[in-house]
């Protein structure tokens, strides 16, 4: 029984290898109960490999079959294959499918924790404001048992989600290192003199305006050298004017070869966000004075898909937060007469929150309209 076997496939594969040496041959896997089934046989050296495909069903490629790989277990999108020519085979099944699947599960757990945290903050804030200057009395109720069970369940789910986030992050880091990557020689950032610091908040809601601003800074001799971890602070040095084209790219789930592809076309990675829900990368490429400005999304179809993806993501986040602020605002207004000073403060805070994310929602909608208009002329 291994409840989190898919979160650490390398450890699971090593476990299967060791059991094979002890004479336990893998015969089955129950995906619901998370149980592995074995049959006692003779000890044998066998390398196991776990594979995940987006579509159910898995057939080994001819290259892998010729390299002595064979199927052991097939269940849904998952497959476990084996090879008894340990350390002698030339090829191994790819890890791309597992990495993409883990990223999706990671995002699911992150959304759950964000929702739970927002809900708790709302409940605590509402309770604190409503109980101010009042005597709180706890009365006996048959529903307390249900309340306690629900609370314990949420705590357990939170622990599982946090564990899953940590485990999946470590596993994907290991799997990513196993994938062959192309090494690109990039000149290290060298600069003399004082760094000039500029801040840009909310640029993810209108990335085209950020691109135009960075390119305009370059024409004035301000060279971008780095971006802060959270992507809000930009550092420049003063030098000669130059022509640089920038692209702020957003990916829901980045491909494992994403960076290699763009670097192969001459783009330089300047900034990459650390999150998985909103994976932003700022690319830059210096061009000649007579060369036309280029962009990663130069055709109308991909430009519209990219801008629509940004709009949908920003919309979902903003509207979710607006609903939370609106809920708290209504609670504050409902109790305004009971505690005037505190309720006014709550109304102001929640009103500002609704105004801020309402503004960002309009901002990202205007961005999409601009990109839609631009696509018509490509």
C-alpha positions as CSV (number, residue, x, y, z in Angstrom):
1,X,0.0,0.0,0.0
2,X,1.6,3.3,-1.2
3,X,-1.0,6.1,-1.1
4,X,1.4,8.7,-2.7
5,X,3.3,6.5,-5.1
6,X,2.6,8.7,-8.1
7,X,4.0,11.8,-6.4
8,X,7.5,10.2,-6.2
9,X,7.8,7.8,-9.1
10,X,11.6,7.5,-8.8
11,X,11.3,6.2,-5.2
12,X,8.5,3.9,-6.2
13,X,10.6,2.5,-9.1
14,X,13.5,1.9,-6.8
15,X,11.1,0.1,-4.4
16,X,9.8,-2.1,-7.2
17,X,13.4,-2.9,-8.2
18,X,14.3,-4.0,-4.7
19,X,11.2,-6.2,-4.4
20,X,12.1,-7.8,-7.7
21,X,15.5,-8.7,-6.2
22,X,13.7,-10.3,-3.2
23,X,11.6,-12.5,-5.5
24,X,8.4,-10.5,-5.7
25,X,7.1,-10.0,-9.3
26,X,4.7,-7.2,-9.9
27,X,1.3,-8.4,-11.2
28,X,-1.2,-5.6,-10.7
29,X,-2.0,-2.2,-9.3
30,X,-5.3,-0.9,-8.0
31,X,-5.4,2.8,-8.7
32,X,-8.2,3.5,-6.3
33,X,-6.9,1.7,-3.2
34,X,-3.3,2.5,-4.2
35,X,-2.3,-1.1,-3.6
36,X,0.3,-3.1,-5.5
37,X,0.0,-6.8,-6.0
38,X,2.9,-9.2,-6.3
39,X,3.5,-12.9,-6.9
40,X,6.3,-14.8,-5.2
41,X,8.9,-16.0,-7.7
42,X,12.6,-16.3,-8.1
43,X,14.9,-13.4,-7.4
44,X,15.7,-11.4,-10.5
45,X,17.3,-8.1,-11.4
46,X,14.8,-5.9,-13.2
47,X,14.6,-2.2,-13.8
48,X,11.1,-0.7,-13.5
49,X,9.9,2.5,-15.2
50,X,6.6,4.3,-14.6
51,X,5.0,6.0,-17.6
52,X,2.0,8.4,-17.8
53,X,0.1,9.2,-21.0
54,X,-2.6,11.9,-21.5
55,X,-4.7,9.3,-23.3
56,X,-5.6,5.9,-21.8
57,X,-3.7,3.0,-23.2
58,X,0.0,2.6,-23.7
59,X,2.0,0.9,-26.4
60,X,5.8,0.7,-26.2
61,X,7.5,2.3,-29.2
62,X,9.5,-0.1,-31.4
63,X,12.7,1.6,-30.2
64,X,12.0,0.7,-26.6
65,X,10.7,-2.8,-27.5
66,X,13.9,-3.5,-29.4
67,X,15.9,-2.3,-26.3
68,X,14.3,-5.1,-24.2
69,X,11.6,-3.1,-22.5
70,X,8.2,-4.9,-21.9
71,X,4.9,-4.0,-20.3
72,X,4.1,-5.2,-16.8
73,X,1.0,-3.3,-15.6
74,X,-1.4,-1.1,-17.6
75,X,-4.2,0.8,-15.8
76,X,-5.9,3.9,-17.2
77,X,-3.3,6.5,-18.2
78,X,-0.6,4.8,-16.1
79,X,1.8,2.0,-17.2
80,X,4.7,0.3,-15.5
81,X,7.3,-1.3,-17.8
82,X,10.3,-3.4,-17.1
83,X,13.7,-4.3,-18.5
84,X,15.9,-7.2,-17.3
85,X,19.0,-6.0,-19.1
86,X,19.9,-3.6,-16.2
87,X,22.5,-1.0,-17.1
88,X,22.8,-2.4,-20.6
89,X,19.9,-0.8,-22.4
90,X,20.4,2.4,-24.4
91,X,17.0,4.0,-24.1
92,X,14.4,4.8,-21.4
93,X,10.7,5.8,-21.5
94,X,10.3,9.6,-21.3
95,X,9.2,11.6,-18.3
96,X,7.3,14.4,-20.0
97,X,3.8,12.9,-19.3
98,X,4.5,12.5,-15.5
99,X,5.8,16.1,-15.2
100,X,2.8,17.6,-16.9
101,X,0.4,15.5,-14.8
102,X,2.2,16.4,-11.6
103,X,2.0,20.1,-12.5
104,X,-1.8,19.9,-12.9
105,X,-2.2,18.1,-9.5
106,X,0.1,20.7,-7.9
107,X,-2.1,23.5,-9.2
108,X,-5.2,21.7,-7.9
109,X,-3.8,21.5,-4.4
110,X,-2.6,25.1,-4.5
111,X,-6.1,26.3,-5.5
112,X,-7.6,24.3,-2.6
113,X,-5.2,25.9,-0.1
114,X,-5.9,29.4,-1.5
115,X,-9.6,28.8,-1.3
116,X,-9.4,27.4,2.2
117,X,-7.1,30.2,3.5
118,X,-9.4,32.9,2.0
119,X,-12.5,31.2,3.6
120,X,-10.8,31.0,7.0
121,X,-9.7,34.7,6.8
122,X,-13.2,35.7,5.9
123,X,-14.7,33.7,8.8
124,X,-12.1,34.9,11.3
125,X,-12.5,38.5,10.2
126,X,-16.3,38.4,10.3
127,X,-16.3,36.7,13.8
128,X,-13.8,39.2,15.2
129,X,-15.8,42.2,14.0
130,X,-19.2,40.8,15.0
131,X,-18.0,39.8,18.5
132,X,-16.4,43.1,19.3
133,X,-18.0,44.7,22.4
134,X,-20.2,41.7,22.8
135,X,-20.2,38.8,25.2
136,X,-19.6,35.5,23.4
137,X,-21.6,32.5,24.7
138,X,-21.1,29.0,23.5
139,X,-24.3,26.8,23.8
140,X,-24.7,23.1,23.5
141,X,-25.8,21.8,20.1
142,X,-25.9,18.4,18.4
143,X,-24.3,20.0,15.3
144,X,-21.0,20.6,17.2
145,X,-20.0,17.0,16.4
146,X,-20.5,17.7,12.7
147,X,-18.6,21.0,13.0
148,X,-15.6,19.3,14.7
149,X,-15.6,16.5,12.1
150,X,-15.6,19.0,9.2
151,X,-12.9,21.1,10.8
152,X,-10.7,18.0,11.3
153,X,-11.3,16.9,7.8
154,X,-10.2,20.3,6.4
155,X,-7.1,20.2,8.6
156,X,-6.3,16.7,7.3
157,X,-6.9,17.8,3.7
158,X,-4.7,20.8,4.3
159,X,-1.8,18.6,5.6
160,X,-2.2,16.3,2.6
161,X,-2.2,19.3,0.2
162,X,0.9,20.8,1.7
163,X,2.7,17.4,1.7
164,X,1.7,16.9,-2.0
165,X,3.0,20.4,-3.0
166,X,6.4,19.7,-1.4
167,X,6.6,16.1,-2.7
168,X,5.6,17.0,-6.3
169,X,8.0,19.9,-6.4
170,X,10.9,17.8,-5.4
171,X,9.9,15.0,-7.8
172,X,9.5,17.2,-10.8
173,X,12.9,18.8,-10.1
174,X,14.5,15.4,-10.1
175,X,12.6,14.3,-13.3
176,X,13.4,17.5,-15.1
177,X,17.1,16.9,-14.5
178,X,16.8,13.5,-16.1
179,X,15.6,15.1,-19.3
180,X,18.3,15.9,-21.8
181,X,18.6,19.7,-22.0
182,X,20.5,21.9,-24.4
183,X,23.2,24.1,-22.9
184,X,23.3,27.6,-24.1
185,X,26.2,29.9,-23.4
186,X,24.9,33.2,-22.3
187,X,27.0,36.2,-21.4
188,X,26.7,37.0,-17.7
189,X,25.1,40.3,-16.7
190,X,28.0,42.8,-16.4
191,X,27.3,46.3,-15.4
192,X,29.1,49.2,-13.8
193,X,27.7,52.1,-11.8
194,X,24.5,52.5,-9.9
195,X,21.4,50.4,-10.6
196,X,18.3,52.3,-11.5
197,X,15.2,50.8,-9.9
198,X,11.7,51.1,-11.4
199,X,8.5,49.4,-10.1
200,X,5.6,48.1,-12.2
201,X,2.6,46.6,-10.4
202,X,-0.1,44.6,-12.1
203,X,1.8,44.3,-15.4
204,X,0.5,40.7,-15.8
205,X,-2.9,42.2,-16.6
206,X,-1.5,44.2,-19.5
207,X,1.8,42.6,-20.6
208,X,1.8,44.4,-23.9
209,X,2.2,47.8,-22.1
210,X,5.2,46.3,-20.1
211,X,6.8,45.2,-23.4
212,X,6.4,48.7,-24.9
213,X,7.7,50.3,-21.7
214,X,10.8,48.1,-21.6
215,X,11.6,48.7,-25.3
216,X,11.1,52.5,-24.8
217,X,13.6,52.4,-21.8
218,X,16.1,50.7,-24.0
219,X,15.9,53.4,-26.7
220,X,16.6,55.9,-24.0
221,X,19.7,54.0,-22.9
222,X,18.3,52.2,-19.9
223,X,19.4,48.6,-20.1
224,X,17.4,46.0,-18.2
225,X,19.7,43.7,-16.2
226,X,17.4,41.9,-13.8
227,X,13.9,41.6,-12.3
228,X,13.0,41.0,-8.7
229,X,11.7,37.6,-7.5
230,X,8.1,38.7,-7.5
231,X,8.4,40.5,-10.8
232,X,7.4,44.0,-9.6
233,X,10.9,45.7,-9.5
234,X,13.0,46.2,-12.6
235,X,16.7,47.1,-12.5
236,X,18.4,49.1,-15.2
237,X,21.8,50.6,-15.9
238,X,22.5,53.7,-18.0
239,X,24.3,53.1,-21.3
240,X,24.1,53.6,-25.0
241,X,20.7,53.5,-26.7
242,X,19.9,50.2,-28.3
243,X,17.1,48.4,-30.0
244,X,15.7,45.4,-28.0
245,X,12.5,43.6,-28.4
246,X,10.7,42.1,-25.4
247,X,8.1,39.5,-24.9
248,X,6.2,38.7,-21.6
249,X,5.0,35.2,-22.1
250,X,2.4,33.3,-20.0
251,X,2.1,29.5,-19.8
252,X,-0.5,27.5,-17.9
253,X,1.7,24.4,-17.9
254,X,5.1,25.0,-19.5
255,X,6.6,22.2,-21.6
256,X,9.8,20.7,-20.4
257,X,11.5,21.9,-23.6
258,X,9.9,25.4,-23.4
259,X,13.1,27.3,-22.6
260,X,15.3,25.4,-25.0
261,X,13.0,26.2,-27.9
262,X,13.0,29.9,-27.4
263,X,16.7,30.1,-26.6
264,X,17.4,28.2,-29.9
265,X,15.7,31.1,-31.7
266,X,17.9,33.7,-30.1
267,X,15.7,34.8,-27.1
268,X,17.3,35.4,-23.8
269,X,15.5,34.5,-20.6
270,X,15.5,37.6,-18.3
271,X,12.9,36.7,-15.7
272,X,10.8,33.6,-14.8
273,X,8.2,33.6,-12.0
274,X,8.5,30.8,-9.4
275,X,4.8,29.9,-9.3
276,X,3.0,27.2,-11.3
277,X,-0.4,28.8,-11.5
278,X,0.9,31.9,-13.3
279,X,4.1,31.0,-15.0
280,X,5.5,34.2,-16.5
281,X,8.7,34.5,-18.4
282,X,10.1,37.8,-19.8
283,X,12.2,37.2,-22.9
284,X,14.5,39.8,-24.6
285,X,16.4,39.8,-27.9
286,X,18.6,42.6,-29.2
287,X,18.1,43.5,-32.9
288,X,19.7,45.7,-35.4
289,X,18.7,49.3,-36.0
290,X,17.2,48.5,-39.4
291,X,15.7,45.1,-38.3
292,X,11.9,45.0,-37.7
293,X,10.5,44.3,-34.3
294,X,9.8,40.6,-33.8
295,X,7.6,38.8,-31.2
296,X,7.2,35.2,-30.1
297,X,3.6,35.3,-31.1
298,X,3.8,36.9,-34.6
299,X,0.8,35.1,-36.2
300,X,-2.8,36.0,-35.5
301,X,-3.9,32.6,-34.3
302,X,-1.3,32.1,-31.6
303,X,-1.5,35.8,-30.5
304,X,-5.2,35.4,-29.9
305,X,-4.8,32.1,-28.1
306,X,-2.1,33.6,-25.8
307,X,-4.1,36.8,-25.0
308,X,-7.3,34.8,-24.4
309,X,-5.4,32.5,-22.0
310,X,-4.1,35.5,-20.0
311,X,-7.6,37.1,-19.9
312,X,-9.3,33.9,-18.7
313,X,-6.7,33.3,-16.0
314,X,-6.8,36.9,-14.7
315,X,-10.6,37.0,-14.9
316,X,-10.9,33.8,-12.8
317,X,-8.6,35.1,-10.1
318,X,-10.0,38.6,-9.9
319,X,-13.6,37.6,-9.9
320,X,-13.0,35.0,-7.2
321,X,-11.4,37.6,-5.0
322,X,-14.1,40.2,-5.8
323,X,-16.8,37.6,-4.6
324,X,-14.9,37.2,-1.3
325,X,-14.6,40.9,-0.8
326,X,-18.2,41.4,-1.7
327,X,-19.3,38.8,0.8
328,X,-17.4,40.4,3.6
329,X,-18.6,43.9,2.5
330,X,-22.2,42.7,2.8
331,X,-21.6,41.3,6.3
332,X,-20.0,44.5,7.4
333,X,-22.9,46.6,6.0
334,X,-25.4,44.3,7.7
335,X,-23.9,44.9,11.1
336,X,-23.0,48.6,10.6
337,X,-25.4,49.9,13.2
338,X,-24.1,47.5,15.9
339,X,-20.5,48.6,15.8
340,X,-20.1,51.8,13.7
341,X,-16.3,52.4,13.9
342,X,-15.2,48.9,13.1
343,X,-17.8,48.3,10.5
344,X,-16.9,51.5,8.6
345,X,-13.3,50.3,8.5
346,X,-14.4,46.9,7.2
347,X,-16.5,48.6,4.5
348,X,-13.6,50.7,3.4
349,X,-11.1,47.8,3.2
350,X,-13.5,45.5,1.3
351,X,-14.6,48.4,-0.9
352,X,-11.0,49.1,-1.8
353,X,-10.5,45.4,-2.6
354,X,-13.5,45.3,-4.9
355,X,-12.3,48.5,-6.6
356,X,-8.8,47.2,-7.1
357,X,-9.6,43.9,-8.6
358,X,-12.5,45.4,-10.6
359,X,-9.9,47.8,-12.1
360,X,-7.6,44.9,-12.9
361,X,-10.4,43.0,-14.5
362,X,-11.2,45.9,-16.8
363,X,-7.4,46.3,-17.5
364,X,-7.0,42.7,-18.7
365,X,-10.2,42.9,-20.8
366,X,-8.8,46.0,-22.5
367,X,-5.5,44.1,-23.1
368,X,-7.4,41.4,-24.9
369,X,-9.3,43.9,-27.0
370,X,-6.0,45.5,-28.1
371,X,-4.6,42.1,-29.0
372,X,-7.7,41.2,-30.9
373,X,-7.5,44.4,-32.9
374,X,-3.8,43.8,-33.5
375,X,-4.5,40.3,-34.8
376,X,-6.8,41.7,-37.5
377,X,-3.8,43.5,-39.1
378,X,-1.4,40.5,-39.0
